[in-house]
Protein backbone atom coordinates (compact mmCIF):
# COMPACT_ATOMS: atom_id res chain seq x y z
CA UNK A 1 0.00 0.00 0.00
CA UNK A 2 1.11 3.53 -0.73
CA UNK A 3 1.72 5.91 2.14
CA UNK A 4 -1.16 8.24 2.96
CA UNK A 5 -0.26 11.93 2.53
CA UNK A 6 -2.17 14.98 3.66
CA UNK A 7 -2.70 17.56 0.95
CA UNK A 8 -3.24 21.22 1.74
CA UNK A 9 -4.69 23.57 -0.83
CA UNK A 10 -4.13 27.27 -0.23
CA UNK A 11 -6.31 28.45 -3.10
CA UNK A 12 -9.88 29.40 -2.23
CA UNK A 13 -11.33 30.09 -5.69
CA UNK A 14 -13.89 27.97 -7.47
CA UNK A 15 -11.34 26.81 -10.02
CA UNK A 16 -12.72 29.04 -12.77
CA UNK A 17 -10.44 29.64 -15.71
CA UNK A 18 -8.79 33.05 -16.18
CA UNK A 19 -9.97 33.12 -19.81
CA UNK A 20 -12.46 31.35 -22.08
CA UNK A 21 -12.27 30.82 -25.86
CA UNK A 22 -14.63 32.52 -28.31
CA UNK A 23 -14.67 32.57 -32.11
CA UNK A 24 -13.14 35.74 -33.57
CA UNK A 25 -16.23 36.62 -35.59
CA UNK A 26 -18.31 36.58 -32.37
CA UNK A 27 -16.22 39.30 -30.69
CA UNK A 28 -17.86 42.72 -30.40
CA UNK A 29 -16.76 46.32 -29.91
CA UNK A 30 -16.50 47.22 -26.19
CA UNK A 31 -16.07 43.52 -25.39
CA UNK A 32 -12.91 42.04 -23.88
CA UNK A 33 -10.16 39.97 -25.51
CA UNK A 34 -6.63 38.76 -24.68
CA UNK A 35 -3.96 40.22 -26.98
CA UNK A 36 -0.29 39.36 -26.38
CA UNK A 37 -1.18 37.92 -22.97
CA UNK A 38 -2.89 41.13 -21.74
CA UNK A 39 -6.60 41.62 -20.95
CA UNK A 40 -7.88 44.29 -23.36
CA UNK A 41 -11.10 46.11 -24.21
CA UNK A 42 -11.93 46.22 -27.92
CA UNK A 43 -12.20 49.80 -29.19
CA UNK A 44 -12.36 49.07 -32.92
CA UNK A 45 -12.69 46.03 -35.14
CA UNK A 46 -13.10 45.44 -38.85
CA UNK A 47 -13.46 42.35 -41.00
CA UNK A 48 -11.74 41.97 -44.37
CA UNK A 49 -13.20 39.90 -47.20
CA UNK A 50 -11.99 36.41 -47.91
CA UNK A 51 -9.06 36.19 -50.31
CA UNK A 52 -8.78 33.87 -53.28
CA UNK A 53 -7.87 30.89 -51.09
CA UNK A 54 -8.09 32.34 -47.63
CA UNK A 55 -10.26 33.18 -44.67
CA UNK A 56 -11.92 36.44 -43.73
CA UNK A 57 -9.64 38.24 -41.31
CA UNK A 58 -10.65 40.25 -38.26
CA UNK A 59 -8.56 43.33 -37.41
CA UNK A 60 -8.82 44.20 -33.71
CA UNK A 61 -7.72 47.42 -32.02
CA UNK A 62 -7.91 47.22 -28.23
CA UNK A 63 -6.55 48.93 -25.12
CA UNK A 64 -5.17 47.17 -22.05
CA UNK A 65 -7.83 47.50 -19.32
CA UNK A 66 -5.17 48.21 -16.68
CA UNK A 67 -2.46 50.25 -18.45
CA UNK A 68 -4.49 51.74 -21.36
CA UNK A 69 -1.69 50.65 -23.73
CA UNK A 70 -2.96 50.14 -27.29
CA UNK A 71 -2.70 46.71 -28.94
CA UNK A 72 -3.60 45.51 -32.44
CA UNK A 73 -4.19 42.00 -33.71
CA UNK A 74 -5.07 40.38 -37.03
CA UNK A 75 -6.67 36.95 -36.87
CA UNK A 76 -8.73 34.67 -39.14
CA UNK A 77 -12.43 35.02 -38.26
CA UNK A 78 -12.86 31.26 -37.81
CA UNK A 79 -10.08 30.99 -35.20
CA UNK A 80 -10.74 31.12 -31.47
CA UNK A 81 -9.40 33.91 -29.26
CA UNK A 82 -9.27 34.06 -25.47
CA UNK A 83 -11.61 36.37 -23.59
CA UNK A 84 -10.57 37.28 -20.03
CA UNK A 85 -13.01 36.79 -17.15
CA UNK A 86 -13.26 40.39 -15.91
CA UNK A 87 -14.89 41.12 -12.57
CA UNK A 88 -15.52 44.47 -10.90
CA UNK A 89 -16.10 44.81 -7.19
CA UNK A 90 -16.72 47.84 -4.97
CA UNK A 91 -15.05 48.17 -1.58
CA UNK A 92 -15.06 50.82 1.11
CA UNK A 93 -11.69 52.56 1.53
CA UNK A 94 -10.43 52.47 5.13
CA UNK A 95 -6.83 53.67 4.79
CA UNK A 96 -3.98 54.36 2.36
CA UNK A 97 -0.70 52.89 3.59
CA UNK A 98 2.67 52.80 1.77
CA UNK A 99 1.08 53.07 -1.68
CA UNK A 100 -1.46 50.32 -0.97
CA UNK A 101 -5.19 50.73 -0.35
CA UNK A 102 -6.75 49.19 2.73
CA UNK A 103 -10.25 48.14 1.66
CA UNK A 104 -13.14 46.71 3.68
CA UNK A 105 -14.86 43.61 2.31
CA UNK A 106 -18.59 42.88 2.71
CA UNK A 107 -17.93 40.56 5.67
CA UNK A 108 -15.95 43.25 7.54
CA UNK A 109 -12.48 41.80 6.90
CA UNK A 110 -9.85 43.89 5.12
CA UNK A 111 -8.08 43.56 1.78
CA UNK A 112 -4.64 45.22 1.71
CA UNK A 113 -3.08 44.03 -1.56
CA UNK A 114 -4.48 46.58 -4.05
CA UNK A 115 -2.00 49.26 -5.11
CA UNK A 116 -2.86 52.95 -5.06
CA UNK A 117 -3.44 53.84 -8.75
CA UNK A 118 -0.63 55.79 -10.41
CA UNK A 119 -1.02 59.24 -11.92
CA UNK A 120 -3.96 61.60 -11.64
CA UNK A 121 -6.49 59.03 -10.37
CA UNK A 122 -4.24 58.05 -7.45
CA UNK A 123 -3.53 61.67 -6.52
CA UNK A 124 -7.24 62.62 -6.59
CA UNK A 125 -8.19 59.52 -4.60
CA UNK A 126 -5.55 60.30 -1.94
CA UNK A 127 -6.62 63.96 -1.82
CA UNK A 128 -10.32 63.06 -1.38
CA UNK A 129 -9.39 60.53 1.33
CA UNK A 130 -7.22 63.10 3.16
CA UNK A 131 -10.20 65.51 3.11
CA UNK A 132 -12.09 62.96 5.20
CA UNK A 133 -14.47 61.83 2.42
CA UNK A 134 -15.83 58.29 2.73
CA UNK A 135 -14.95 56.60 -0.55
CA UNK A 136 -16.08 53.49 -2.44
CA UNK A 137 -13.29 52.11 -4.66
CA UNK A 138 -14.06 49.97 -7.74
CA UNK A 139 -11.49 47.19 -8.15
CA UNK A 140 -11.34 45.40 -11.49
CA UNK A 141 -9.68 41.99 -11.64
CA UNK A 142 -8.74 39.92 -14.67
CA UNK A 143 -6.17 37.19 -15.28
CA UNK A 144 -4.80 37.30 -11.74
CA UNK A 145 -4.27 41.08 -11.75
CA UNK A 146 -6.20 43.60 -9.70
CA UNK A 147 -6.29 47.37 -10.09
CA UNK A 148 -8.37 50.16 -8.59
CA UNK A 149 -9.76 51.86 -11.70
CA UNK A 150 -12.28 54.31 -10.22
CA UNK A 151 -13.78 55.62 -7.01
CA UNK A 152 -16.85 57.51 -5.86
CA UNK A 153 -18.03 59.14 -2.67
CA UNK A 154 -19.95 56.79 -0.40
CA UNK A 155 -23.66 57.55 -0.04
CA UNK A 156 -24.26 59.36 3.22
SERO-4910 file (N, C-alpha, C, O; in steps of 0.05 Angstrom, whole numbers):
BEGIN
 pado doro    nc1    nc2    nc3   cac1   cac2   cac3    cc1    cc2    cc3    oc1    oc2    oc3
  Unk    A     17    -24      0      0      0      0     17     25      0     39     26     12
  Unk    A      8     45    -14     22     71    -15     17     86     11     -3     83     24
  Unk    A     37    102     18     34    118     43     13    139     39      9    150     17
  Unk    A     -2    144     60    -23    165     59    -11    192     65      2    196     85
  Unk    A    -16    211     47     -5    239     51    -28    258     53    -49    256     40
  Unk    A    -24    278     71    -43    300     73    -37    321     53    -14    330     50
  Unk    A    -57    330     39    -54    351     19    -67    377     30    -89    376     40
  Unk    A    -53    399     27    -65    424     35    -66    442     10    -47    444     -5
  Unk    A    -89    454      6    -94    471    -17    -98    500     -7   -118    505      7
  Unk    A    -81    518    -14    -83    545     -5   -104    561    -20   -115    580     -9
  Unk    A   -108    554    -45   -126    569    -62   -155    566    -52   -163    545    -43
  Unk    A   -170    589    -54   -198    588    -45   -217    596    -67   -240    602    -61
  Unk    A   -208    595    -92   -227    602   -114   -242    577   -123   -236    554   -115
  Unk    A   -261    581   -140   -278    559   -149   -265    544   -172   -278    526   -183
  Unk    A   -241    551   -179   -227    536   -200   -234    546   -228   -229    533   -248
  Unk    A   -246    570   -229   -254    581   -255   -230    589   -271   -210    598   -260
  Unk    A   -231    586   -297   -209    593   -314   -206    623   -316   -225    638   -312
  Unk    A   -181    632   -321   -176    661   -324   -187    672   -350   -194    695   -352
  Unk    A   -189    654   -370   -199    662   -396   -218    641   -407   -218    618   -397
  Unk    A   -233    647   -427   -249    627   -442   -248    633   -471   -246    656   -479
  Unk    A   -248    612   -488   -245    616   -517   -272    625   -530   -293    617   -522
  Unk    A   -269    642   -551   -293    650   -566   -283    654   -595   -261    662   -600
  Unk    A   -301    648   -614   -293    651   -642   -290    681   -648   -306    698   -640
  Unk    A   -269    687   -664   -263    715   -671   -287    731   -682   -291    754   -674
  Unk    A   -302    718   -699   -325    732   -712   -346    739   -692   -364    756   -697
  Unk    A   -346    726   -668   -366    732   -647   -358    754   -628   -374    763   -612
  Unk    A   -333    764   -631   -324    786   -614   -339    812   -622   -346    815   -645
  Unk    A   -343    829   -603   -357    854   -608   -342    878   -596   -326    876   -577
  Unk    A   -347    902   -608   -335    926   -598   -344    930   -569   -366    924   -562
  Unk    A   -326    941   -553   -330    944   -524   -330    918   -508   -334    918   -484
  Unk    A   -325    896   -522   -321    870   -508   -292    868   -499   -276    886   -503
  Unk    A   -285    845   -487   -258    841   -478   -245    818   -494   -259    800   -504
  Unk    A   -218    820   -496   -203    799   -510   -175    799   -499   -165    819   -489
  Unk    A   -161    776   -502   -133    775   -494   -115    779   -518   -116    763   -537
  Unk    A    -98    800   -518    -79    804   -540    -51    805   -527    -47    821   -508
  Unk    A    -33    789   -538     -6    787   -528     -5    783   -497     12    794   -483
  Unk    A    -23    766   -488    -24    758   -459    -35    780   -441    -33    777   -416
  Unk    A    -47    801   -452    -58    823   -435    -88    824   -438    -98    822   -461
  Unk    A   -103    829   -416   -132    832   -419   -138    860   -431   -129    880   -420
  Unk    A   -153    861   -453   -158    886   -467   -187    890   -472   -203    871   -473
  Unk    A   -195    915   -476   -222    922   -484   -221    930   -513   -205    947   -521
  Unk    A   -239    919   -530   -239    924   -558   -250    952   -564   -272    959   -555
  Unk    A   -234    969   -577   -244    996   -584   -252    998   -613   -267   1016   -621
  Unk    A   -240    981   -630   -247    981   -658   -242    954   -671   -222    941   -664
  Unk    A   -259    946   -689   -254    921   -703   -266    922   -731   -287    934   -735
  Unk    A   -252    909   -749   -262    909   -777   -256    881   -789   -237    868   -781
  Unk    A   -273    873   -807   -269    847   -820   -263    851   -850   -277    866   -864
  Unk    A   -242    838   -859   -235    839   -887   -248    816   -902   -255    796   -890
  Unk    A   -252    819   -928   -264    798   -944   -245    775   -947   -221    777   -943
  Unk    A   -257    752   -954   -240    728   -958   -223    732   -983   -232    745  -1003
  Unk    A   -199    722   -983   -181    724  -1006   -188    701  -1025   -207    687  -1021
  Unk    A   -171    698  -1045   -176    677  -1066   -177    649  -1053   -194    633  -1060
  Unk    A   -158    644  -1035   -157    618  -1022   -161    620   -992   -161    599   -978
  Unk    A   -165    644   -982   -162    647   -953   -187    650   -937   -209    645   -947
  Unk    A   -184    659   -912   -205    664   -893   -210    694   -891   -193    710   -898
  Unk    A   -234    701   -882   -238    729   -875   -221    734   -850   -219    718   -832
  Unk    A   -210    758   -849   -193    765   -826   -207    787   -810   -220    804   -820
  Unk    A   -202    785   -783   -213    805   -765   -190    822   -754   -171    811   -743
  Unk    A   -192    848   -758   -171    867   -748   -182    879   -723   -202    893   -723
  Unk    A   -168    874   -700   -176    884   -674   -158    906   -665   -133    904   -667
  Unk    A   -170    928   -654   -154    948   -640   -166    949   -612   -190    953   -609
  Unk    A   -149    946   -592   -158    944   -565   -139    958   -546   -115    961   -552
  Unk    A   -149    967   -522   -131    979   -502   -131    961   -478   -151    949   -470
  Unk    A   -107    959   -466   -103    943   -441   -122    956   -419   -121    980   -415
  Unk    A   -138    939   -406   -157    950   -386   -143    961   -362   -155    977   -347
  Unk    A   -118    954   -357   -103    964   -334    -84    987   -340    -82   1006   -325
  Unk    A    -70    985   -363    -49   1005   -369    -58   1024   -391    -44   1044   -396
  Unk    A    -80   1019   -404    -90   1035   -427    -71   1034   -451    -74   1051   -469
  Unk    A    -52   1016   -452    -34   1013   -475    -50   1001   -498    -66    984   -494
  Unk    A    -44   1011   -522    -59   1003   -546    -46    978   -558    -22    976   -561
  Unk    A    -63    959   -565    -54    934   -579    -70    930   -604    -94    937   -605
  Unk    A    -58    917   -624    -72    910   -649    -67    881   -655    -46    870   -647
  Unk    A    -87    868   -667    -84    840   -674    -99    834   -700   -121    846   -705
  Unk    A    -88    816   -716   -101    808   -741   -104    777   -739    -84    763   -735
  Unk    A   -129    767   -741   -133    739   -737   -155    729   -756   -174    744   -761
  Unk    A   -153    704   -766   -175    693   -783   -201    692   -767   -200    685   -743
  Unk    A   -223    698   -780   -249    700   -765   -258    674   -754   -275    673   -736
  Unk    A   -248    651   -766   -257    625   -756   -241    615   -732   -249    596   -719
  Unk    A   -218    629   -726   -202    620   -704   -213    629   -677   -229    648   -676
  Unk    A   -206    615   -656   -215    622   -629   -195    642   -616   -171    639   -620
  Unk    A   -205    660   -601   -188    678   -585   -197    676   -556   -220    669   -551
  Unk    A   -179    682   -538   -185    681   -509   -199    707   -501   -191    729   -509
  Unk    A   -219    704   -484   -232    727   -472   -228    726   -442   -234    705   -430
  Unk    A   -217    747   -429   -211    746   -401   -237    747   -384   -256    760   -392
  Unk    A   -238    733   -362   -260    736   -343   -255    761   -326   -237    761   -309
  Unk    A   -270    782   -332   -265    808   -318   -287    812   -297   -311    810   -303
  Unk    A   -278    817   -273   -298    822   -251   -292    849   -239   -269    857   -236
  Unk    A   -313    863   -231   -310    889   -218   -324    887   -191   -346    877   -189
  Unk    A   -310    897   -170   -322    896   -144   -317    923   -130   -296    935   -132
  Unk    A   -337    932   -114   -334    957    -99   -328    951    -70   -340    934    -58
  Unk    A   -309    966    -60   -301    963    -32   -300    991    -19   -296   1011    -32
  Unk    A   -304    991      8   -301   1016     22   -272   1020     29   -259   1002     39
  Unk    A   -262   1045     25   -234   1051     31   -231   1058     60   -245   1076     70
  Unk    A   -213   1044     74   -209   1049    103   -183   1066    106   -183   1085    122
  Unk    A   -162   1060     91   -137   1073     96   -119   1071     71   -123   1053     54
  Unk    A   -100   1089     68    -80   1087     47    -53   1085     62    -45   1103     77
  Unk    A    -38   1063     57    -14   1058     72      8   1048     53      5   1028     40
  Unk    A     30   1063     52     53   1056     35     47   1050      6     57   1031     -5
  Unk    A     29   1065     -6     22   1061    -34      2   1039    -38     -4   1032    -61
  Unk    A     -9   1027    -17    -29   1006    -19    -55   1016     -6    -55   1030     14
  Unk    A    -78   1007    -18   -104   1015     -7   -112    993     13   -109    969      9
  Unk    A   -124   1002     35   -135    984     55   -165    985     51   -178   1006     56
  Unk    A   -177    963     41   -205    963     33   -221    944     51   -211    923     60
  Unk    A   -246    951     57   -263    934     74   -281    917     56   -295    927     38
  Unk    A   -280    891     61   -297    872     46   -325    872     59   -329    883     80
  Unk    A   -344    859     45   -372    858     54   -374    845     82   -391    853     98
  Unk    A   -357    825     87   -359    811    113   -344    826    136   -342    816    158
  Unk    A   -332    849    130   -319    865    151   -289    861    152   -275    875    166
  Unk    A   -279    840    138   -250    836    138   -237    856    119   -251    869    103
  Unk    A   -210    858    119   -197    878    102   -181    865     80   -172    842     82
  Unk    A   -177    880     59   -162    871     36   -140    893     32   -146    916     28
  Unk    A   -115    885     34    -93    904     34    -73    901     11    -51    911     12
  Unk    A    -81    887    -10    -62    881    -31    -67    896    -57    -55    889    -78
  Unk    A    -84    916    -57    -90    932    -81    -73    957    -80    -75    973    -61
  Unk    A    -57    962   -101    -40    985   -102    -56   1011   -107    -77   1011   -120
  Unk    A    -46   1033    -96    -57   1059   -101    -52   1064   -131    -30   1061   -140
  Unk    A    -73   1072   -146    -69   1077   -175    -48   1099   -180    -46   1118   -164
  Unk    A    -33   1096   -201    -13   1116   -208    -26   1139   -223    -48   1137   -233
  Unk    A    -11   1162   -223    -20   1185   -238    -43   1200   -225    -45   1200   -200
  Unk    A    -59   1213   -242    -79   1232   -233   -100   1219   -215   -108   1230   -195
  Unk    A   -109   1195   -223   -130   1181   -207   -120   1176   -179   -135   1181   -160
  Unk    A    -96   1166   -176    -85   1161   -149    -83   1186   -132    -89   1186   -108
  Unk    A    -74   1208   -145    -71   1233   -130    -98   1244   -121   -101   1252    -98
  Unk    A   -118   1243   -139   -145   1252   -132   -157   1235   -110   -170   1245    -92
  Unk    A   -153   1209   -112   -164   1190    -92   -152   1196    -65   -166   1198    -44
  Unk    A   -125   1200    -64   -111   1206    -39   -120   1233    -27   -125   1235     -3
  Unk    A   -124   1252    -45   -132   1279    -36   -160   1278    -24   -165   1290     -3
  Unk    A   -179   1264    -38   -206   1261    -28   -207   1246     -1   -222   1253     17
  Unk    A   -189   1226      2   -188   1211     27   -177   1228     49   -187   1227     72
  Unk    A   -156   1244     43   -144   1262     63   -164   1283     72   -162   1293     95
  Unk    A   -183   1291     55   -204   1310     62   -225   1298     80   -243   1312     90
  Unk    A   -223   1272     86   -242   1259    104   -267   1248     90   -286   1241    103
  Unk    A   -266   1247     63   -289   1237     48   -290   1206     52   -269   1193     52
  Unk    A   -314   1195     55   -317   1166     55   -318   1157     26   -336   1166     11
  Unk    A   -301   1139     17   -299   1132    -11   -305   1103    -16   -299   1085      1
  Unk    A   -317   1097    -39   -322   1070    -49   -303   1067    -73   -305   1082    -92
  Unk    A   -285   1047    -72   -266   1042    -93   -274   1018   -110   -280    997    -99
  Unk    A   -275   1022   -137   -281    999   -155   -255    985   -163   -237    998   -174
  Unk    A   -254    960   -156   -230    944   -163   -237    924   -185   -255    908   -182
  Unk    A   -222    926   -207   -227    908   -230   -205    886   -229   -181    893   -227
  Unk    A   -213    861   -232   -194    840   -233   -197    823   -258   -220    816   -265
  Unk    A   -175    816   -270   -175    798   -293   -148    785   -295   -127    797   -292
  Unk    A   -148    759   -301   -123    744   -306   -103    746   -283    -79    749   -287
  Unk    A   -113    745   -258    -96    746   -235    -85    773   -228    -69    776   -209
  Unk    A    -94    794   -241    -85    822   -235   -109    837   -224   -132    833   -232
  Unk    A   -103    855   -205   -124    872   -194   -115    901   -194    -92    907   -187
  Unk    A   -132    919   -202   -126    947   -202   -150    963   -193   -173    956   -200
  Unk    A   -146    985   -178   -167   1003   -172   -170   1022   -196   -152   1038   -201
  Unk    A   -192   1021   -210   -195   1037   -234   -213   1062   -231   -212   1080   -247
  Unk    A   -229   1063   -209   -246   1086   -204   -254   1087   -175   -252   1067   -161
  Unk    A   -265   1110   -167   -276   1112   -140   -298   1132   -141   -300   1149   -159
  Unk    A   -315   1131   -120   -337   1150   -117   -341   1155    -88   -333   1139    -71
  Unk    A   -355   1177    -81   -361   1183    -53   -382   1164    -44   -402   1158    -58
  Unk    A   -379   1154    -19   -399   1136     -8   -425   1151     -3   -424   1174      6
  Unk    A   -448   1138     -7   -473   1151     -1   -475   1156     29   -468   1139     45
  Unk    A   -484   1180     36   -485   1187     64   -509   1174     78   -513   1178    102
***
